[in-house]
Amino acid sequence: MAADMTGNRVLDRGDRVAAQRVTGAVVRVYATSAPEDFRTSRVPALKLGFEGIAGDRHGGFTRRSSGREPWYPRGTEMCNERQISILSCEELAEVAAEMDLPEIEAGWIGANLLMEGIARLTRIPPRTRLVFAGGAVLRVDGDNAPCRIAGRAIAEQFPERDGLDLQFALAARGKRGLVGYVERPGVIRPGEEVTAHIPEHWLYRSD
């Protein structure tokens, strides 16, 4: 770690990650059938507006804070940066293998987009743009931390197994996918190419 002329420590050149583009494809698209339902079902196409998916559980320009935002009183109205849930085929397969399950269907845990071909999707940094061939653009807010709600949804599929809710929270850490919001409305369809425009970024450390 180097220091500048004032004595403040600055990041070494090695902490800089250059901008890059990575291409993958949409495998399936999903939406909720009712706002109160956490799970999603496959749909032929995903129509996106600036509010996200109209009628979806996570749609809307704003949302209410939850346990993910302990700095706000629960239920505080805030900007909705979690309109869309994006998962990876490869990462889901890894999580299923870690949990000794035959599969984890993306809709069980509330996915809107299931993609393939982008390695380590969950590690893609915030500010990345996901540009779809049909014209829609999503902006990545960050990774989606696994929770027991999703774990319970998986456990419902395998009632003969105990403890899957907690096991998922551990196995899916760093592989649960991304959340993001609509930057440019459009329609996303299965089979569509998607390019992740990953910006130059720095690996921040406070020491």
Disulfide bonds with the S-S distance in Angstrom:
none
